[in-house]
Amino acid sequence: MLISDRLKGIAPFIYTAEAGSFVAAAERLNLSSSAVSKSVARLEARLGVTLFARTTRTLALTPPGRAFYETCTRVLSDLSEAEAVLGSHEMEPAGRIRLDLPASFGRMHVMPILLSFCEQYPKIVPYVSFTDRFVDLIDEGIDMAVRIGGSTDWPASLAHRSLGRERLIFCAAPAYLQRRGTPQTVPELREHACVAYGRPDGTVAPWVFTSEDGVIERRALAYRLVVADAEAQQHAVLAGLGIAQLATWLARDDLASGKLVQVLPSQVSDGLPLFLLWPLARQLTPKVDALLRVLQSQLQIA
């Protein structure tokens, strides 16, 4: 289908969705209400879905209509910004930008950078979501995302940059170690309470060990508690419930303050890699370029 054919009916549809009636949309487009109604009907026939739920008194978007409206307005916004980029690379970055972050890491390490970014670029309006699932940046309209782990076989439509790799250490609260003793060897861990991390798929993440010859081993130990949130796991350890293997970015401040103590300091292992991802199609927009430069320079784990 030609691009011109795909665009037919988009303007009447958007104006109708925003105005709430064919009559109001017709006034804005300088057309008859009949012409607008027929244009929307032809668009629905071409798409094979009902975009508006019609009654004698009301006109409302259906769920598919709402999704199509959000996609159309996002595409038009991207087109407008692309034209602005071509017009002037010196323009002040502005507009809404969607950023998706891992929940705990995002709150602890990205938000401080983002708050400073907002002061530097007052016309940019970040929309930040916190999820530990792997969102589809293209389908969900995400301008940029930070990911921990996952496949590195990114699609050609996405650009990426490594932010380093997290380091994993064993930690416990001083009160727990006073009560149960401090393990001196890996086998002794089996005598202690384990606070484990639960993955989104319902499985429990095994602990990672590094042998003397550098071989990485993953072992499942009996656990006292399983939590599917990194900060909740950290809080359980702080409360003295047991020993956990935590990423250094999560435990750093508590280790410095003495609230946590590193256990088995010889057992430091590489954890998951961290990446910054963004759709190539949005890289040249001023708002995305500005945030990309800030995160690339300031958000380095190792």
GIZIHU-V905026 format. One record per residue. N is the residue number from 0. SS is DSSP state (A for helix, B for strand, O for the rest). Layout:
n = <N N>
ss = <SS SS>
//
This chain:
n = <0 1 2 3 4 5 6 7 8 9 10 11 12 13 14 15 16 17 18 19 20 21 22 23 24 25 26 27 28 29 30 31 32 33 34 35 36 37 38 39 40 41 42 43 44 45 46 47 48 49 50 51 52 53 54 55 56 57 58 59 60 61 62 63 64 65 66 67 68 69 70 71 72 73 74 75 76 77 78 79 80 81 82 83 84 85 86 87 88 89 90 91 92 93 94 95 96 97 98 99 100 101 102 103 104 105 106 107 108 109 110 111 112 113 114 115 116 117 118 119 120 121 122 123 124 125 126 127 128 129 130 131 132 133 134 135 136 137 138 139 140 141 142 143 144 145 146 147 148 149 150 151 152 153 154 155 156 157 158 159 160 161 162 163 164 165 166 167 168 169 170 171 172 173 174 175 176 177 178 179 180 181 182 183 184 185 186 187 188 189 190 191 192 193 194 195 196 197 198 199 200 201 202 203 204 205 206 207 208 209 210 211 212 213 214 215 216 217 218 219 220 221 222 223 224 225 226 227 228 229 230 231 232 233 234 235 236 237 238 239 240 241 242 243 244 245 246 247 248 249 250 251 252 253 254 255 256 257 258 259 260 261 262 263 264 265 266 267 268 269 270 271 272 273 274 275 276 277 278 279 280 281 282 283 284 285 286 287 288 289 290 291 292 293 294 295 296 297 298 299 300 301>
ss = <O O A A A A A O O A A A A A A A A A A O O A A A A A A A A O O O A A A A A A A A A A A A A A A O O O O B B B O O O O B B B O A A A A A A A A A A A A A A A A A A A A A A A A A O O O O O O O B B B B B B B O A A A A A A A A A A A A A A A A A A O O O B B B B B B B O O O O O O O O O O O O O B B B B B O O O O O O O O O B B B B B B B B B B B B B B B O A A A A A A A O O O O O O A A A A A O O B B B B B O O O O O B O O B B B B O O O O O B B B B O O O O O B B B O O A A A A A A A A A O O O O B B B B B A A A A A A A A A A O O O B B B O O O O O B B B B B B B B B B B A A A O O O A A A A A A A A A A A A A O O O O>
//
